[in-house]
Amino acid sequence: MRILSAAADRLVFETENVTTVRYLLMPLFHPGDIQSIHFLEREPEDVWRYYSIMRTGKNSSSLIPGKEASAVNSAVAFYRHLAGIPTDKEPPAMR
């Protein structure tokens, strides 16, 4: 974890895996394959806004390719839930 910016009303930090991520002893992601950046910002009336983005390396895991539609649909479902948009009314974002 690295702090990129820290102030009374804003915090920006990034994370990156430094060890191999394994599942059932099988390596999924090697060091540096998973990276994310996070932003926390104060809005008026002590409301905090949070957003982040995460990425994995293009060739980081043989289990990841071909799952793009699932990842997009999960992200859209999460957004709809947070925004109060009914999740069963809209079609999937990606098929």
Distance bins in CASP14 RR format, pairs under 12 A and 6 or more apart:
PFRMAT RR
TARGET T0000
AUTHOR 0000-0000-0000
RMODE 2
METHOD distances of the structure
MODEL  1
1 11 0 0 0 0 0 1 0 0 0 0 0
1 12 0 0 0 0 0 1 0 0 0 0 0
1 13 1 0 1 0 0 0 0 0 0 0 0
1 14 1 0 0 1 0 0 0 0 0 0 0
1 15 1 0 1 0 0 0 0 0 0 0 0
1 16 0 0 0 0 1 0 0 0 0 0 0
1 17 0 0 0 0 0 1 0 0 0 0 0
1 18 0 0 0 0 1 0 0 0 0 0 0
1 35 0 0 0 0 0 1 0 0 0 0 0
1 36 0 0 0 0 1 0 0 0 0 0 0
1 37 0 0 0 0 0 1 0 0 0 0 0
1 38 0 0 0 0 1 0 0 0 0 0 0
2 12 0 0 0 0 1 0 0 0 0 0 0
2 13 1 0 0 1 0 0 0 0 0 0 0
2 14 1 0 1 0 0 0 0 0 0 0 0
2 15 1 0 0 1 0 0 0 0 0 0 0
2 16 0 0 0 0 1 0 0 0 0 0 0
2 18 0 0 0 0 0 1 0 0 0 0 0
2 35 0 0 0 0 0 1 0 0 0 0 0
2 36 0 0 0 0 0 1 0 0 0 0 0
2 37 0 0 0 0 1 0 0 0 0 0 0
2 38 0 0 0 0 0 1 0 0 0 0 0
3 10 0 0 0 0 0 1 0 0 0 0 0
3 11 1 0 0 1 0 0 0 0 0 0 0
3 12 1 0 0 1 0 0 0 0 0 0 0
3 13 1 0 1 0 0 0 0 0 0 0 0
3 14 0 0 0 0 1 0 0 0 0 0 0
3 15 0 0 0 0 0 1 0 0 0 0 0
3 37 0 0 0 0 0 1 0 0 0 0 0
3 38 0 0 0 0 0 1 0 0 0 0 0
3 40 0 0 0 0 0 1 0 0 0 0 0
4 10 0 0 0 0 0 1 0 0 0 0 0
4 11 0 0 0 0 1 0 0 0 0 0 0
4 12 1 0 1 0 0 0 0 0 0 0 0
4 13 1 0 0 1 0 0 0 0 0 0 0
4 14 1 0 0 1 0 0 0 0 0 0 0
4 15 0 0 0 0 0 1 0 0 0 0 0
4 37 1 0 0 1 0 0 0 0 0 0 0
4 38 0 0 0 0 1 0 0 0 0 0 0
4 39 0 0 0 0 1 0 0 0 0 0 0
4 40 0 0 0 0 0 1 0 0 0 0 0
5 11 1 0 0 1 0 0 0 0 0 0 0
5 12 1 0 1 0 0 0 0 0 0 0 0
5 13 0 0 0 0 1 0 0 0 0 0 0
5 14 0 0 0 0 0 1 0 0 0 0 0
5 37 0 0 0 0 0 1 0 0 0 0 0
5 38 0 0 0 0 0 1 0 0 0 0 0
5 39 0 0 0 0 1 0 0 0 0 0 0
5 40 0 0 0 0 0 1 0 0 0 0 0
5 41 0 0 0 0 0 1 0 0 0 0 0
6 12 1 0 0 1 0 0 0 0 0 0 0
6 13 0 0 0 0 1 0 0 0 0 0 0
6 39 0 0 0 0 0 1 0 0 0 0 0
6 40 0 0 0 0 1 0 0 0 0 0 0
7 39 0 0 0 0 0 1 0 0 0 0 0
7 40 0 0 0 0 0 1 0 0 0 0 0
7 41 0 0 0 0 1 0 0 0 0 0 0
7 42 0 0 0 0 1 0 0 0 0 0 0
8 40 0 0 0 0 0 1 0 0 0 0 0
8 41 0 0 0 0 0 1 0 0 0 0 0
8 42 1 0 0 1 0 0 0 0 0 0 0
8 46 0 0 0 0 0 1 0 0 0 0 0
8 48 0 0 0 0 0 1 0 0 0 0 0
9 39 0 0 0 0 0 1 0 0 0 0 0
9 40 0 0 0 0 1 0 0 0 0 0 0
9 41 1 0 0 1 0 0 0 0 0 0 0
9 42 1 1 0 0 0 0 0 0 0 0 0
9 43 0 0 0 0 1 0 0 0 0 0 0
9 44 0 0 0 0 0 1 0 0 0 0 0
9 46 0 0 0 0 0 1 0 0 0 0 0
9 47 0 0 0 0 0 1 0 0 0 0 0
9 48 0 0 0 0 1 0 0 0 0 0 0
9 49 0 0 0 0 0 1 0 0 0 0 0
10 38 0 0 0 0 0 1 0 0 0 0 0
10 39 1 0 0 1 0 0 0 0 0 0 0
10 40 1 0 0 1 0 0 0 0 0 0 0
10 41 1 0 1 0 0 0 0 0 0 0 0
10 42 1 0 0 1 0 0 0 0 0 0 0
10 43 0 0 0 0 0 1 0 0 0 0 0
10 48 0 0 0 0 1 0 0 0 0 0 0
10 49 0 0 0 0 1 0 0 0 0 0 0
10 50 0 0 0 0 0 1 0 0 0 0 0
11 37 0 0 0 0 0 1 0 0 0 0 0
11 38 1 0 0 1 0 0 0 0 0 0 0
11 39 1 0 0 1 0 0 0 0 0 0 0
11 40 1 0 1 0 0 0 0 0 0 0 0
11 41 0 0 0 0 1 0 0 0 0 0 0
11 42 0 0 0 0 1 0 0 0 0 0 0
11 48 0 0 0 0 1 0 0 0 0 0 0
11 49 0 0 0 0 0 1 0 0 0 0 0
11 50 0 0 0 0 1 0 0 0 0 0 0
11 51 0 0 0 0 0 1 0 0 0 0 0
11 52 0 0 0 0 0 1 0 0 0 0 0
12 36 0 0 0 0 0 1 0 0 0 0 0
12 37 1 0 0 1 0 0 0 0 0 0 0
12 38 1 0 0 1 0 0 0 0 0 0 0
12 39 1 0 1 0 0 0 0 0 0 0 0
12 40 1 0 0 1 0 0 0 0 0 0 0
12 41 0 0 0 0 1 0 0 0 0 0 0
12 50 0 0 0 0 0 1 0 0 0 0 0
12 51 0 0 0 0 0 1 0 0 0 0 0
12 52 0 0 0 0 0 1 0 0 0 0 0
12 53 0 0 0 0 0 1 0 0 0 0 0
13 35 0 0 0 0 0 1 0 0 0 0 0
13 36 0 0 0 0 1 0 0 0 0 0 0
13 37 1 0 0 1 0 0 0 0 0 0 0
13 38 1 0 1 0 0 0 0 0 0 0 0
13 39 0 0 0 0 1 0 0 0 0 0 0
13 40 0 0 0 0 1 0 0 0 0 0 0
13 50 0 0 0 0 0 1 0 0 0 0 0
13 52 0 0 0 0 1 0 0 0 0 0 0
14 32 0 0 0 0 0 1 0 0 0 0 0
14 34 0 0 0 0 0 1 0 0 0 0 0
14 35 1 0 0 1 0 0 0 0 0 0 0
14 36 1 0 0 1 0 0 0 0 0 0 0
14 37 1 0 1 0 0 0 0 0 0 0 0
14 38 1 0 0 1 0 0 0 0 0 0 0
14 39 0 0 0 0 0 1 0 0 0 0 0
14 52 0 0 0 0 1 0 0 0 0 0 0
14 53 0 0 0 0 0 1 0 0 0 0 0
14 54 0 0 0 0 0 1 0 0 0 0 0
14 55 0 0 0 0 0 1 0 0 0 0 0
15 32 0 0 0 0 0 1 0 0 0 0 0
15 34 0 0 0 0 1 0 0 0 0 0 0
15 35 1 0 0 1 0 0 0 0 0 0 0
15 36 1 0 1 0 0 0 0 0 0 0 0
15 37 1 0 0 1 0 0 0 0 0 0 0
15 38 1 0 0 1 0 0 0 0 0 0 0
15 52 0 0 0 0 1 0 0 0 0 0 0
15 53 0 0 0 0 0 1 0 0 0 0 0
15 54 0 0 0 0 1 0 0 0 0 0 0
15 55 0 0 0 0 0 1 0 0 0 0 0
16 29 0 0 0 0 0 1 0 0 0 0 0
16 30 0 0 0 0 0 1 0 0 0 0 0
16 31 0 0 0 0 1 0 0 0 0 0 0
16 32 1 0 1 0 0 0 0 0 0 0 0
16 33 0 0 0 0 1 0 0 0 0 0 0
16 34 1 0 0 1 0 0 0 0 0 0 0
16 35 1 0 1 0 0 0 0 0 0 0 0
16 36 1 0 0 1 0 0 0 0 0 0 0
16 37 0 0 0 0 1 0 0 0 0 0 0
16 54 0 0 0 0 0 1 0 0 0 0 0
16 55 0 0 0 0 0 1 0 0 0 0 0
16 56 0 0 0 0 0 1 0 0 0 0 0
16 57 0 0 0 0 0 1 0 0 0 0 0
16 60 0 0 0 0 0 1 0 0 0 0 0
17 27 0 0 0 0 0 1 0 0 0 0 0
17 28 0 0 0 0 0 1 0 0 0 0 0
17 29 1 0 0 1 0 0 0 0 0 0 0
17 30 0 0 0 0 1 0 0 0 0 0 0
17 31 1 0 0 1 0 0 0 0 0 0 0
17 32 1 0 1 0 0 0 0 0 0 0 0
17 33 1 0 0 1 0 0 0 0 0 0 0
17 34 1 0 1 0 0 0 0 0 0 0 0
17 35 0 0 0 0 1 0 0 0 0 0 0
17 36 0 0 0 0 1 0 0 0 0 0 0
17 54 0 0 0 0 0 1 0 0 0 0 0
17 55 0 0 0 0 0 1 0 0 0 0 0
17 56 0 0 0 0 1 0 0 0 0 0 0
17 57 0 0 0 0 0 1 0 0 0 0 0
17 60 0 0 0 0 1 0 0 0 0 0 0
17 61 0 0 0 0 0 1 0 0 0 0 0
18 29 0 0 0 0 0 1 0 0 0 0 0
18 30 0 0 0 0 0 1 0 0 0 0 0
18 31 1 0 1 0 0 0 0 0 0 0 0
18 32 1 0 0 1 0 0 0 0 0 0 0
18 33 0 0 0 0 0 1 0 0 0 0 0
18 34 0 0 0 0 0 1 0 0 0 0 0
18 35 0 0 0 0 0 1 0 0 0 0 0
19 27 0 0 0 0 0 1 0 0 0 0 0
19 28 0 0 0 0 0 1 0 0 0 0 0
19 29 0 0 0 0 1 0 0 0 0 0 0
19 30 0 0 0 0 1 0 0 0 0 0 0
19 31 1 0 0 1 0 0 0 0 0 0 0
19 32 0 0 0 0 1 0 0 0 0 0 0
19 33 0 0 0 0 0 1 0 0 0 0 0
19 34 0 0 0 0 0 1 0 0 0 0 0
20 26 0 0 0 0 0 1 0 0 0 0 0
20 27 1 0 1 0 0 0 0 0 0 0 0
20 28 0 0 0 0 1 0 0 0 0 0 0
20 29 1 0 0 1 0 0 0 0 0 0 0
20 30 1 0 1 0 0 0 0 0 0 0 0
20 31 1 0 0 1 0 0 0 0 0 0 0
20 32 0 0 0 0 1 0 0 0 0 0 0
20 33 0 0 0 0 1 0 0 0 0 0 0
20 34 0 0 0 0 0 1 0 0 0 0 0
20 60 0 0 0 0 0 1 0 0 0 0 0
20 61 0 0 0 0 0 1 0 0 0 0 0
21 27 1 0 0 1 0 0 0 0 0 0 0
21 28 1 0 1 0 0 0 0 0 0 0 0
21 29 1 0 1 0 0 0 0 0 0 0 0
21 30 0 0 0 0 1 0 0 0 0 0 0
21 31 0 0 0 0 1 0 0 0 0 0 0
21 32 0 0 0 0 1 0 0 0 0 0 0
21 33 1 0 0 1 0 0 0 0 0 0 0
21 34 1 0 0 1 0 0 0 0 0 0 0
21 56 0 0 0 0 1 0 0 0 0 0 0
21 60 0 0 0 0 1 0 0 0 0 0 0
21 61 0 0 0 0 1 0 0 0 0 0 0
21 63 0 0 0 0 0 1 0 0 0 0 0
21 64 0 0 0 0 0 1 0 0 0 0 0
22 28 1 0 0 1 0 0 0 0 0 0 0
22 29 0 0 0 0 1 0 0 0 0 0 0
22 30 0 0 0 0 0 1 0 0 0 0 0
22 61 0 0 0 0 0 1 0 0 0 0 0
22 63 0 0 0 0 0 1 0 0 0 0 0
23 29 0 0 0 0 1 0 0 0 0 0 0
23 61 0 0 0 0 1 0 0 0 0 0 0
23 63 0 0 0 0 1 0 0 0 0 0 0
24 63 0 0 0 0 0 1 0 0 0 0 0
26 61 0 0 0 0 1 0 0 0 0 0 0
26 62 0 0 0 0 1 0 0 0 0 0 0
26 63 0 0 0 0 1 0 0 0 0 0 0
27 33 0 0 0 0 1 0 0 0 0 0 0
27 60 0 0 0 0 1 0 0 0 0 0 0
27 61 0 0 0 0 1 0 0 0 0 0 0
27 62 0 0 0 0 0 1 0 0 0 0 0
27 63 0 0 0 0 0 1 0 0 0 0 0
28 34 0 0 0 0 1 0 0 0 0 0 0
28 56 0 0 0 0 1 0 0 0 0 0 0
28 57 0 0 0 0 0 1 0 0 0 0 0
28 60 1 0 0 1 0 0 0 0 0 0 0
28 61 1 0 1 0 0 0 0 0 0 0 0
28 62 0 0 0 0 1 0 0 0 0 0 0
28 63 1 0 0 1 0 0 0 0 0 0 0
28 64 0 0 0 0 1 0 0 0 0 0 0
29 35 0 0 0 0 0 1 0 0 0 0 0
29 54 0 0 0 0 0 1 0 0 0 0 0
29 55 0 0 0 0 0 1 0 0 0 0 0
29 56 1 0 0 1 0 0 0 0 0 0 0
29 57 0 0 0 0 1 0 0 0 0 0 0
29 59 0 0 0 0 0 1 0 0 0 0 0
29 60 1 0 1 0 0 0 0 0 0 0 0
29 61 1 0 1 0 0 0 0 0 0 0 0
29 62 0 0 0 0 0 1 0 0 0 0 0
29 63 0 0 0 0 1 0 0 0 0 0 0
29 64 0 0 0 0 1 0 0 0 0 0 0
30 56 0 0 0 0 0 1 0 0 0 0 0
30 57 0 0 0 0 1 0 0 0 0 0 0
30 59 0 0 0 0 1 0 0 0 0 0 0
30 60 1 0 0 1 0 0 0 0 0 0 0
30 61 0 0 0 0 1 0 0 0 0 0 0
30 62 0 0 0 0 0 1 0 0 0 0 0
31 57 0 0 0 0 0 1 0 0 0 0 0
31 60 0 0 0 0 0 1 0 0 0 0 0
32 55 0 0 0 0 0 1 0 0 0 0 0
32 56 0 0 0 0 1 0 0 0 0 0 0
32 57 0 0 0 0 1 0 0 0 0 0 0
32 60 0 0 0 0 1 0 0 0 0 0 0
33 54 0 0 0 0 0 1 0 0 0 0 0
33 55 0 0 0 0 1 0 0 0 0 0 0
33 56 1 0 1 0 0 0 0 0 0 0 0
33 57 1 0 1 0 0 0 0 0 0 0 0
33 58 0 0 0 0 1 0 0 0 0 0 0
33 59 0 0 0 0 1 0 0 0 0 0 0
33 60 1 1 0 0 0 0 0 0 0 0 0
33 61 1 0 0 1 0 0 0 0 0 0 0
33 64 0 0 0 0 1 0 0 0 0 0 0
34 54 1 0 0 1 0 0 0 0 0 0 0
34 55 1 0 0 1 0 0 0 0 0 0 0
34 56 1 0 1 0 0 0 0 0 0 0 0
34 57 1 0 0 1 0 0 0 0 0 0 0
34 60 1 0 0 1 0 0 0 0 0 0 0
34 61 0 0 0 0 1 0 0 0 0 0 0
34 64 0 0 0 0 0 1 0 0 0 0 0
35 52 0 0 0 0 0 1 0 0 0 0 0
35 53 0 0 0 0 1 0 0 0 0 0 0
35 54 1 0 0 1 0 0 0 0 0 0 0
35 55 1 0 1 0 0 0 0 0 0 0 0
35 56 1 0 0 1 0 0 0 0 0 0 0
35 57 0 0 0 0 1 0 0 0 0 0 0
35 60 0 0 0 0 0 1 0 0 0 0 0
36 51 0 0 0 0 0 1 0 0 0 0 0
36 52 1 0 1 0 0 0 0 0 0 0 0
36 53 1 0 0 1 0 0 0 0 0 0 0
36 54 1 1 0 0 0 0 0 0 0 0 0
36 55 1 0 0 1 0 0 0 0 0 0 0
36 56 0 0 0 0 1 0 0 0 0 0 0
37 50 0 0 0 0 0 1 0 0 0 0 0
37 51 0 0 0 0 1 0 0 0 0 0 0
37 52 1 0 0 1 0 0 0 0 0 0 0
37 53 1 0 1 0 0 0 0 0 0 0 0
37 54 0 0 0 0 1 0 0 0 0 0 0
37 55 0 0 0 0 1 0 0 0 0 0 0
38 48 0 0 0 0 0 1 0 0 0 0 0
38 49 0 0 0 0 0 1 0 0 0 0 0
38 50 1 0 0 1 0 0 0 0 0 0 0
38 51 1 0 0 1 0 0 0 0 0 0 0
38 52 1 0 1 0 0 0 0 0 0 0 0
38 53 0 0 0 0 1 0 0 0 0 0 0
38 54 0 0 0 0 1 0 0 0 0 0 0
39 48 0 0 0 0 0 1 0 0 0 0 0
39 49 1 0 0 1 0 0 0 0 0 0 0
39 50 1 0 0 1 0 0 0 0 0 0 0
39 51 1 0 1 0 0 0 0 0 0 0 0
39 52 1 0 0 1 0 0 0 0 0 0 0
39 53 0 0 0 0 1 0 0 0 0 0 0
40 47 0 0 0 0 0 1 0 0 0 0 0
40 48 1 0 1 0 0 0 0 0 0 0 0
40 49 1 0 0 1 0 0 0 0 0 0 0
40 50 1 0 1 0 0 0 0 0 0 0 0
40 51 0 0 0 0 1 0 0 0 0 0 0
40 52 0 0 0 0 1 0 0 0 0 0 0
41 47 0 0 0 0 1 0 0 0 0 0 0
41 48 1 0 0 1 0 0 0 0 0 0 0
41 49 1 0 1 0 0 0 0 0 0 0 0
41 50 1 0 0 1 0 0 0 0 0 0 0
41 51 0 0 0 0 1 0 0 0 0 0 0
41 52 0 0 0 0 0 1 0 0 0 0 0
42 48 1 0 1 0 0 0 0 0 0 0 0
42 49 1 0 0 1 0 0 0 0 0 0 0
42 50 0 0 0 0 0 1 0 0 0 0 0
43 49 1 0 1 0 0 0 0 0 0 0 0
43 50 0 0 0 0 0 1 0 0 0 0 0
49 82 0 0 0 0 0 1 0 0 0 0 0
50 82 0 0 0 0 0 1 0 0 0 0 0
51 78 0 0 0 0 0 1 0 0 0 0 0
51 79 0 0 0 0 0 1 0 0 0 0 0
51 82 0 0 0 0 0 1 0 0 0 0 0
52 75 0 0 0 0 0 1 0 0 0 0 0
52 78 0 0 0 0 0 1 0 0 0 0 0
53 75 0 0 0 0 0 1 0 0 0 0 0
54 71 0 0 0 0 0 1 0 0 0 0 0
54 74 0 0 0 0 0 1 0 0 0 0 0
54 75 0 0 0 0 0 1 0 0 0 0 0
55 64 0 0 0 0 0 1 0 0 0 0 0
55 71 0 0 0 0 0 1 0 0 0 0 0
56 63 0 0 0 0 0 1 0 0 0 0 0
56 64 1 0 0 1 0 0 0 0 0 0 0
56 65 0 0 0 0 0 1 0 0 0 0 0
56 67 0 0 0 0 0 1 0 0 0 0 0
56 68 0 0 0 0 0 1 0 0 0 0 0
56 71 0 0 0 0 1 0 0 0 0 0 0
57 64 0 0 0 0 1 0 0 0 0 0 0
57 65 0 0 0 0 0 1 0 0 0 0 0
58 64 0 0 0 0 1 0 0 0 0 0 0
58 65 0 0 0 0 1 0 0 0 0 0 0
59 65 0 0 0 0 1 0 0 0 0 0 0
61 67 0 0 0 0 0 1 0 0 0 0 0
63 70 0 0 0 0 0 1 0 0 0 0 0
64 70 0 0 0 0 0 1 0 0 0 0 0
64 71 0 0 0 0 1 0 0 0 0 0 0
65 71 0 0 0 0 0 1 0 0 0 0 0
66 72 0 0 0 0 0 1 0 0 0 0 0
66 94 0 0 0 0 0 1 0 0 0 0 0
67 73 0 0 0 0 0 1 0 0 0 0 0
67 74 0 0 0 0 1 0 0 0 0 0 0
67 94 0 0 0 0 0 1 0 0 0 0 0
68 74 0 0 0 0 0 1 0 0 0 0 0
68 75 0 0 0 0 0 1 0 0 0 0 0
68 93 0 0 0 0 0 1 0 0 0 0 0
68 94 1 0 0 1 0 0 0 0 0 0 0
68 95 0 0 0 0 0 1 0 0 0 0 0
69 75 0 0 0 0 0 1 0 0 0 0 0
69 76 0 0 0 0 0 1 0 0 0 0 0
69 92 1 0 0 1 0 0 0 0 0 0 0
69 93 0 0 0 0 1 0 0 0 0 0 0
69 94 1 0 1 0 0 0 0 0 0 0 0
69 95 1 0 0 1 0 0 0 0 0 0 0
70 76 0 0 0 0 0 1 0 0 0 0 0
70 77 0 0 0 0 0 1 0 0 0 0 0
70 92 0 0 0 0 1 0 0 0 0 0 0
70 93 0 0 0 0 0 1 0 0 0 0 0
70 94 0 0 0 0 1 0 0 0 0 0 0
70 95 0 0 0 0 0 1 0 0 0 0 0
71 77 0 0 0 0 0 1 0 0 0 0 0
71 78 0 0 0 0 0 1 0 0 0 0 0
71 93 0 0 0 0 0 1 0 0 0 0 0
71 94 0 0 0 0 1 0 0 0 0 0 0
72 78 0 0 0 0 0 1 0 0 0 0 0
72 79 0 0 0 0 0 1 0 0 0 0 0
72 92 0 0 0 0 1 0 0 0 0 0 0
72 93 1 0 1 0 0 0 0 0 0 0 0
72 94 1 0 1 0 0 0 0 0 0 0 0
72 95 0 0 0 0 1 0 0 0 0 0 0
73 79 0 0 0 0 0 1 0 0 0 0 0
73 80 0 0 0 0 0 1 0 0 0 0 0
73 87 0 0 0 0 0 1 0 0 0 0 0
73 90 0 0 0 0 0 1 0 0 0 0 0
73 91 0 0 0 0 0 1 0 0 0 0 0
73 92 1 0 1 0 0 0 0 0 0 0 0
73 93 1 0 1 0 0 0 0 0 0 0 0
73 94 1 0 1 0 0 0 0 0 0 0 0
73 95 0 0 0 0 1 0 0 0 0 0 0
74 80 0 0 0 0 0 1 0 0 0 0 0
74 81 0 0 0 0 0 1 0 0 0 0 0
74 87 0 0 0 0 0 1 0 0 0 0 0
74 92 0 0 0 0 0 1 0 0 0 0 0
74 93 0 0 0 0 1 0 0 0 0 0 0
74 94 0 0 0 0 0 1 0 0 0 0 0
75 81 0 0 0 0 0 1 0 0 0 0 0
75 82 0 0 0 0 0 1 0 0 0 0 0
75 92 0 0 0 0 0 1 0 0 0 0 0
75 93 0 0 0 0 1 0 0 0 0 0 0
75 94 0 0 0 0 1 0 0 0 0 0 0
76 82 0 0 0 0 0 1 0 0 0 0 0
76 83 0 0 0 0 0 1 0 0 0 0 0
76 85 0 0 0 0 1 0 0 0 0 0 0
76 87 0 0 0 0 1 0 0 0 0 0 0
76 90 0 0 0 0 1 0 0 0 0 0 0
76 91 0 0 0 0 0 1 0 0 0 0 0
76 92 1 0 0 1 0 0 0 0 0 0 0
76 93 1 0 1 0 0 0 0 0 0 0 0
76 94 1 0 0 1 0 0 0 0 0 0 0
77 83 0 0 0 0 0 1 0 0 0 0 0
77 84 0 0 0 0 0 1 0 0 0 0 0
77 85 0 0 0 0 1 0 0 0 0 0 0
77 86 0 0 0 0 0 1 0 0 0 0 0
77 87 1 0 1 0 0 0 0 0 0 0 0
77 88 0 0 0 0 0 1 0 0 0 0 0
77 90 0 0 0 0 1 0 0 0 0 0 0
77 91 0 0 0 0 0 1 0 0 0 0 0
77 92 0 0 0 0 1 0 0 0 0 0 0
77 93 0 0 0 0 1 0 0 0 0 0 0
77 94 0 0 0 0 0 1 0 0 0 0 0
78 84 0 0 0 0 0 1 0 0 0 0 0
78 85 0 0 0 0 0 1 0 0 0 0 0
78 87 0 0 0 0 1 0 0 0 0 0 0
78 93 0 0 0 0 0 1 0 0 0 0 0
79 85 1 0 0 1 0 0 0 0 0 0 0
79 87 0 0 0 0 1 0 0 0 0 0 0
79 90 0 0 0 0 0 1 0 0 0 0 0
79 93 0 0 0 0 1 0 0 0 0 0 0
80 86 1 0 0 1 0 0 0 0 0 0 0
80 87 1 0 1 0 0 0 0 0 0 0 0
80 88 0 0 0 0 1 0 0 0 0 0 0
80 89 0 0 0 0 1 0 0 0 0 0 0
80 90 1 0 0 1 0 0 0 0 0 0 0
80 91 0 0 0 0 0 1 0 0 0 0 0
80 92 0 0 0 0 0 1 0 0 0 0 0
80 93 0 0 0 0 1 0 0 0 0 0 0
81 87 1 0 0 1 0 0 0 0 0 0 0
81 88 0 0 0 0 0 1 0 0 0 0 0
81 90 0 0 0 0 0 1 0 0 0 0 0
83 90 0 0 0 0 0 1 0 0 0 0 0
84 90 0 0 0 0 0 1 0 0 0 0 0
85 93 0 0 0 0 0 1 0 0 0 0 0
87 93 0 0 0 0 0 1 0 0 0 0 0
END
